[in-house]
Amino acid sequence: MKIAVSSSERDLSAQIGPRFGRCAYFVIVETDDMSFEVFNNESIALGGGAGIQAAQFVASKGAGAVLTGNCGPNAVQTLGASHVEIFVGQSGTVKEAIEKYKRGDMTSTKAANVADHYGMGGGGMGRGMSVGRGSGMGKGMGRGMGQGMGQSMGAATQAGSDQSEPAPLSKEAELKQLKDQANEMHKQIEALEASMNALEKT
């Protein structure tokens, strides 16, 4: 069976990404032999709909379950429609989560554990990162990625949200994973800039 895990890095020792729709990577593991594939999360820079796009992507790869930290209602609905089981509140490494799943130590859910658009309120980080990038593409990309990276306290204070939202990860674990994601974002931005510079010189 294939399991999709939101991840901050590209291997089994990576920390689980705390946000399903805005993680850096998806590690898709075959539980029979622990072989795996890694995919960039192309939805991370979207202004909206990241959870839906990410859910459609992992379903298209044949995943039968998703292990992640937090999952919003749109992603939960999309995964449910594709008959993909959802296991939220996960932390630690990708390998540890897979082993826990194989032992039967997890309980699936059909409900989101965070509000819609969780993590999108911190756009300021993206705007700060994109200052002086010079090109429209750089500015737009930086802003979009920043929205995904922003912790946003909006999840707890969103207008009209009256549901209680559990905090499945400790502050320390959340902070570490955000730092990991920020570092990965910087790497991706540097790679994009290098590609653009190379194209400009040709």
C-alpha contacts under 8 A as a table, 3 or more apart, distances in Angstrom:
res1	aa1	res2	aa2	distance
1	M	30	E	5.57
1	M	31	T	5.54
1	M	32	D	6.79
1	M	63	A	7.38
1	M	64	G	6.57
2	K	28	I	6.29
2	K	29	V	5.42
2	K	30	E	4.53
2	K	31	T	6.22
2	K	62	G	6.58
2	K	63	A	4.69
2	K	64	G	5.74
2	K	65	A	7.15
3	I	28	I	5.43
3	I	29	V	5.19
3	I	30	E	6.52
3	I	31	T	7.11
3	I	63	A	5.20
3	I	64	G	5.94
3	I	65	A	5.03
3	I	66	V	5.85
3	I	67	L	7.35
3	I	98	I	7.78
4	A	26	F	6.23
4	A	27	V	5.75
4	A	28	I	4.32
4	A	29	V	6.43
4	A	58	V	6.54
4	A	63	A	5.80
4	A	64	G	7.82
4	A	65	A	6.24
4	A	66	V	4.79
4	A	67	L	6.34
5	V	16	I	6.96
5	V	26	F	5.59
5	V	27	V	5.23
5	V	28	I	6.24
5	V	29	V	7.85
5	V	66	V	5.76
5	V	67	L	4.83
5	V	68	T	5.99
5	V	94	V	6.56
6	S	16	I	5.61
6	S	17	G	4.86
6	S	18	P	7.40
6	S	19	R	7.31
6	S	20	F	5.70
6	S	23	C	5.79
6	S	24	A	7.60
6	S	25	Y	6.11
6	S	26	F	4.88
6	S	27	V	6.57
6	S	66	V	7.86
6	S	67	L	6.72
6	S	68	T	5.42
6	S	69	G	7.92
7	S	10	R	7.24
7	S	14	A	6.35
7	S	15	Q	6.00
7	S	16	I	4.45
7	S	17	G	4.30
7	S	23	C	6.09
7	S	24	A	6.25
7	S	25	Y	5.08
7	S	26	F	5.68
7	S	27	V	6.45
7	S	94	V	7.02
8	S	14	A	6.09
8	S	15	Q	5.72
8	S	16	I	6.10
8	S	17	G	5.07
8	S	23	C	6.41
8	S	24	A	5.35
8	S	25	Y	6.14
8	S	177	Q	7.03
8	S	180	D	6.25
8	S	181	Q	5.69
8	S	184	E	7.49
9	E	14	A	5.08
9	E	15	Q	7.06
9	E	24	A	7.07
9	E	25	Y	6.49
9	E	184	E	7.68
10	R	14	A	6.74
10	R	25	Y	6.75
10	R	27	V	6.95
10	R	38	V	6.01
11	D	14	A	5.57
11	D	27	V	7.13
11	D	38	V	7.47
11	D	94	V	7.76
12	L	27	V	7.65
12	L	93	T	6.81
12	L	94	V	5.03
12	L	95	K	4.98
13	S	93	T	5.40
13	S	94	V	6.05
13	S	95	K	6.15
14	A	93	T	5.25
14	A	94	V	5.89
15	Q	91	S	7.15
15	Q	92	G	5.52
15	Q	93	T	4.30
15	Q	94	V	6.15
15	Q	177	Q	6.91
16	I	68	T	6.53
16	I	69	G	7.06
16	I	90	Q	7.24
16	I	91	S	5.65
16	I	92	G	6.07
16	I	93	T	5.57
16	I	94	V	5.70
16	I	177	Q	7.65
17	G	20	F	6.88
17	G	23	C	5.14
17	G	24	A	7.24
17	G	25	Y	7.98
17	G	68	T	6.61
17	G	69	G	6.53
17	G	177	Q	6.50
17	G	181	Q	7.86
18	P	23	C	6.98
18	P	68	T	6.33
18	P	69	G	4.21
18	P	70	N	5.72
18	P	90	Q	7.99
18	P	91	S	7.59
18	P	169	L	7.95
18	P	174	E	6.96
18	P	177	Q	6.86
19	R	22	R	5.37
19	R	23	C	5.50
19	R	68	T	6.87
19	R	69	G	5.84
19	R	70	N	4.99
19	R	71	C	6.41
19	R	119	G	7.89
20	F	23	C	5.69
20	F	51	G	6.76
20	F	54	A	7.49
20	F	68	T	5.86
20	F	69	G	6.92
20	F	70	N	6.06
20	F	71	C	5.52
21	G	43	S	6.83
21	G	44	I	6.67
21	G	50	A	5.05
21	G	51	G	4.07
21	G	52	I	7.53
21	G	53	Q	7.69
21	G	54	A	5.47
21	G	55	A	7.59
21	G	71	C	7.36
21	G	75	A	7.43
22	R	41	N	7.31
22	R	43	S	6.79
22	R	44	I	4.54
22	R	45	A	7.84
22	R	50	A	6.70
22	R	51	G	7.45
22	R	148	G	5.63
22	R	149	M	7.44
23	C	26	F	7.49
23	C	41	N	6.61
23	C	44	I	6.67
23	C	181	Q	7.45
24	A	40	N	6.32
24	A	41	N	5.57
24	A	44	I	6.99
24	A	181	Q	6.46
24	A	184	E	7.25
24	A	185	M	7.75
25	Y	38	V	6.76
25	Y	39	F	5.62
25	Y	40	N	4.60
25	Y	41	N	4.97
26	F	38	V	5.78
26	F	39	F	5.26
26	F	40	N	6.46
26	F	41	N	6.37
26	F	58	V	7.90
27	V	36	F	6.58
27	V	37	E	5.80
27	V	38	V	4.57
27	V	39	F	6.54
27	V	94	V	7.83
28	I	36	F	5.39
28	I	37	E	5.26
28	I	38	V	6.30
28	I	63	A	7.22
29	V	34	M	5.86
29	V	35	S	5.81
29	V	36	F	4.21
29	V	37	E	6.60
30	E	33	D	6.13
30	E	34	M	5.21
30	E	35	S	5.40
30	E	36	F	5.99
31	T	34	M	5.08
31	T	35	S	7.49
31	T	98	I	7.52
31	T	102	K	7.65
41	N	44	I	5.84
41	N	54	A	7.07
42	E	45	A	7.19
42	E	54	A	7.83
43	S	46	L	5.46
43	S	49	G	7.98
43	S	50	A	4.95
43	S	51	G	7.70
43	S	53	Q	6.18
43	S	54	A	6.07
44	I	50	A	6.35
44	I	144	G	7.81
44	I	145	M	6.37
44	I	148	G	5.97
45	A	50	A	7.88
45	A	141	M	6.79
45	A	144	G	4.47
45	A	145	M	4.47
45	A	146	G	7.81
45	A	147	Q	7.46
45	A	148	G	6.35
46	L	49	G	6.84
46	L	50	A	5.80
46	L	144	G	6.03
46	L	145	M	7.67
46	L	148	G	7.85
47	G	50	A	7.52
47	G	144	G	6.01
47	G	147	Q	7.30
48	G	117	H	7.28
49	G	52	I	5.34
49	G	53	Q	6.25
49	G	74	N	7.92
50	A	53	Q	5.21
50	A	54	A	5.96
51	G	54	A	5.13
51	G	55	A	6.00
51	G	71	C	7.71
51	G	72	G	7.00
51	G	74	N	6.23
51	G	75	A	4.54
52	I	55	A	5.12
52	I	56	Q	6.18
52	I	74	N	5.84
52	I	75	A	4.84
52	I	78	T	6.09
53	Q	56	Q	5.15
53	Q	57	F	6.15
54	A	57	F	5.03
54	A	58	V	6.35
54	A	75	A	7.50
55	A	58	V	5.45
55	A	59	A	6.16
55	A	75	A	5.63
55	A	76	V	7.93
55	A	78	T	6.06
55	A	79	L	5.56
56	Q	59	A	5.18
56	Q	60	S	6.09
56	Q	78	T	6.91
56	Q	79	L	7.25
57	F	60	S	5.09
57	F	61	K	6.52
58	V	61	K	5.10
58	V	62	G	6.80
58	V	63	A	5.86
59	A	62	G	5.30
59	A	63	A	5.42
59	A	64	G	7.48
59	A	79	L	7.10
59	A	82	S	6.47
59	A	84	V	7.02
60	S	63	A	7.51
63	A	66	V	7.26
63	A	84	V	6.89
64	G	83	H	7.30
64	G	84	V	4.87
64	G	85	E	6.28
65	A	84	V	4.97
65	A	85	E	4.34
65	A	86	I	5.75
65	A	87	F	7.53
66	V	84	V	7.00
66	V	85	E	6.18
66	V	86	I	4.96
66	V	87	F	6.04
67	L	86	I	6.38
67	L	87	F	4.92
67	L	88	V	6.15
67	L	90	Q	6.57
67	L	97	A	7.30
68	T	71	C	7.18
68	T	87	F	6.41
68	T	88	V	5.10
68	T	89	G	6.49
68	T	90	Q	5.40
68	T	91	S	7.54
69	G	88	V	5.13
69	G	89	G	4.45
69	G	90	Q	4.75
69	G	91	S	6.32
69	G	168	P	7.01
69	G	169	L	7.26
70	N	88	V	5.67
70	N	89	G	6.17
70	N	112	A	7.73
70	N	113	N	6.09
70	N	114	V	6.31
70	N	168	P	7.76
71	C	75	A	6.45
71	C	76	V	6.56
71	C	88	V	6.67
71	C	112	A	5.52
71	C	113	N	6.00
71	C	114	V	6.20
72	G	75	A	5.61
72	G	76	V	6.21
72	G	112	A	4.88
72	G	113	N	6.42
72	G	114	V	5.20
72	G	115	A	5.60
72	G	116	D	5.21
72	G	117	H	7.24
72	G	118	Y	7.01
73	P	76	V	4.99
73	P	77	Q	6.05
73	P	111	A	6.97
73	P	112	A	4.85
73	P	113	N	7.97
73	P	114	V	7.53
73	P	115	A	6.80
73	P	116	D	5.92
74	N	77	Q	5.18
74	N	78	T	6.21
74	N	116	D	6.93
75	A	78	T	5.09
75	A	79	L	6.02
76	V	79	L	5.20
76	V	80	G	5.96
76	V	86	I	7.41
76	V	110	K	6.73
76	V	111	A	6.63
76	V	112	A	6.04
77	Q	80	G	5.09
77	Q	81	A	6.18
78	T	81	A	5.16
78	T	82	S	6.50
79	L	82	S	5.09
79	L	83	H	6.29
79	L	84	V	5.14
79	L	85	E	7.28
79	L	86	I	7.58
80	G	83	H	4.90
80	G	84	V	5.63
80	G	85	E	6.98
80	G	110	K	7.18
81	A	84	V	7.63
85	E	108	S	6.22
85	E	109	T	7.39
85	E	110	K	7.95
86	I	108	S	5.32
86	I	109	T	5.68
86	I	110	K	6.96
87	F	90	Q	7.22
87	F	106	M	6.98
87	F	107	T	6.50
87	F	108	S	4.76
87	F	109	T	6.14
88	V	108	S	7.57
88	V	109	T	7.40
88	V	113	N	7.31
89	G	168	P	4.68
89	G	169	L	6.72
90	Q	97	A	7.00
90	Q	168	P	7.41
90	Q	169	L	7.72
91	S	97	A	7.36
91	S	169	L	6.88
91	S	173	A	7.75
92	G	96	E	6.48
92	G	97	A	6.95
93	T	96	E	5.20
93	T	97	A	6.32
94	V	97	A	5.24
94	V	98	I	6.30
95	K	98	I	5.14
95	K	99	E	6.20
96	E	99	E	5.16
96	E	100	K	6.13
97	A	100	K	5.01
97	A	101	Y	6.13
98	I	101	Y	5.00
98	I	102	K	6.18
99	E	102	K	5.05
99	E	103	R	6.27
100	K	103	R	5.17
100	K	104	G	6.50
100	K	105	D	5.47
100	K	106	M	6.86
101	Y	104	G	5.17
101	Y	105	D	5.85
101	Y	106	M	5.75
102	K	105	D	7.60
104	G	107	T	7.99
109	T	112	A	7.85
112	A	115	A	7.25
113	N	165	E	6.13
113	N	166	P	6.52
114	V	118	Y	6.39
114	V	155	A	6.94
114	V	165	E	5.70
114	V	166	P	7.50
115	A	118	Y	5.59
115	A	155	A	5.94
115	A	161	S	7.57
115	A	165	E	7.51
116	D	155	A	8.00
117	H	120	M	5.76
117	H	155	A	7.76
118	Y	121	G	7.75
118	Y	152	S	7.30
118	Y	154	G	7.16
118	Y	155	A	5.23
119	G	122	G	6.99
119	G	147	Q	7.22
119	G	148	G	6.19
119	G	149	M	6.91
119	G	150	G	5.57
119	G	151	Q	4.96
119	G	152	S	4.96
119	G	153	M	7.66
119	G	154	G	7.43
119	G	155	A	6.92
120	M	123	G	6.75
120	M	147	Q	4.75
120	M	148	G	5.48
120	M	149	M	7.43
120	M	150	G	5.91
120	M	151	Q	7.26
120	M	152	S	6.12
120	M	154	G	7.95
121	G	147	Q	6.36
121	G	150	G	6.11
121	G	151	Q	7.10
121	G	152	S	4.45
121	G	153	M	7.12
121	G	154	G	6.02
122	G	125	M	6.12
122	G	126	G	7.74
122	G	146	G	6.81
122	G	147	Q	5.46
122	G	148	G	7.77
122	G	149	M	7.13
122	G	150	G	3.74
122	G	151	Q	5.93
122	G	152	S	4.95
123	G	126	G	5.27
123	G	127	R	6.45
123	G	143	R	6.46
123	G	144	G	7.64
123	G	146	G	5.21
123	G	147	Q	4.22
123	G	148	G	7.79
123	G	150	G	6.10
124	G	127	R	5.07
124	G	128	G	6.04
124	G	143	R	7.96
124	G	146	G	7.05
124	G	147	Q	7.66
124	G	150	G	7.81
125	M	128	G	5.10
125	M	129	M	6.15
125	M	143	R	7.81
125	M	146	G	5.26
125	M	147	Q	7.44
125	M	149	M	7.79
125	M	150	G	6.59
126	G	129	M	5.06
126	G	130	S	6.15
126	G	142	G	5.07
126	G	143	R	4.24
126	G	144	G	6.75
126	G	145	M	6.18
126	G	146	G	3.38
126	G	147	Q	6.24
126	G	149	M	7.92
126	G	150	G	7.99
127	R	130	S	5.13
127	R	131	V	6.37
127	R	139	K	7.52
127	R	142	G	6.56
127	R	143	R	5.15
127	R	146	G	6.98
128	G	131	V	5.56
129	M	142	G	6.25
129	M	143	R	7.81
129	M	146	G	7.73
130	S	133	R	5.44
130	S	138	G	6.58
130	S	139	K	5.00
130	S	140	G	7.90
130	S	141	M	7.98
130	S	142	G	4.99
130	S	143	R	6.65
131	V	134	G	7.95
131	V	139	K	7.20
133	R	138	G	5.64
133	R	139	K	6.21
134	G	138	G	6.99
134	G	139	K	7.52
135	S	138	G	5.27
135	S	139	K	6.43
136	G	139	K	5.16
136	G	140	G	6.09
137	M	140	G	5.21
137	M	141	M	5.96
138	G	141	M	5.22
138	G	142	G	5.98
138	G	193	E	7.66
139	K	142	G	5.19
139	K	143	R	6.14
140	G	143	R	5.20
140	G	144	G	6.19
141	M	144	G	5.21
141	M	145	M	6.08
142	G	145	M	5.25
142	G	146	G	5.95
142	G	189	I	7.73
143	R	146	G	5.07
143	R	147	Q	6.35
144	G	147	Q	5.29
144	G	148	G	6.68
145	M	148	G	5.14
145	M	149	M	6.24
145	M	185	M	7.57
146	G	149	M	4.95
146	G	150	G	5.89
147	Q	150	G	5.28
149	M	178	L	7.19
149	M	181	Q	7.27
149	M	182	A	6.88
151	Q	178	L	7.82
152	S	155	A	6.60
153	M	156	A	5.81
153	M	157	T	6.57
154	G	157	T	4.79
154	G	158	Q	5.07
155	A	158	Q	5.72
156	A	165	E	7.14
157	T	161	S	7.43
158	Q	161	S	5.57
167	A	170	S	7.23
169	L	173	A	6.09
169	L	174	E	5.98
170	S	173	A	5.21
170	S	174	E	6.07
171	K	174	E	5.11
171	K	175	L	6.00
172	E	175	L	5.12
172	E	176	K	6.14
173	A	176	K	5.16
173	A	177	Q	6.18
174	E	177	Q	5.23
174	E	178	L	6.13
175	L	178	L	5.10
175	L	179	K	6.18
176	K	179	K	5.12
176	K	180	D	6.20
177	Q	180	D	4.95
177	Q	181	Q	6.13
178	L	181	Q	5.02
178	L	182	A	6.04
179	K	182	A	4.97
179	K	183	N	6.14
180	D	183	N	5.20
180	D	184	E	6.24
181	Q	184	E	5.00
181	Q	185	M	6.08
182	A	185	M	4.99
182	A	186	H	6.27
183	N	186	H	5.17
183	N	187	K	6.42
184	E	187	K	5.08
184	E	188	Q	6.28
185	M	188	Q	5.03
185	M	189	I	6.07
186	H	189	I	5.07
186	H	190	E	6.10
187	K	190	E	5.14
187	K	191	A	6.21
188	Q	191	A	5.04
188	Q	192	L	6.18
189	I	192	L	5.01
189	I	193	E	6.14
190	E	193	E	5.08
190	E	194	A	6.10
191	A	194	A	5.06
191	A	195	S	6.22
192	L	195	S	5.10
192	L	196	M	6.18
193	E	196	M	5.02
193	E	197	N	6.03
194	A	197	N	5.10
194	A	198	A	6.10
195	S	198	A	5.09
195	S	199	L	6.23
196	M	199	L	5.08
196	M	200	E	6.15
197	N	200	E	5.05
197	N	201	K	6.33
198	A	201	K	5.30
198	A	202	T	6.61
199	L	202	T	5.32
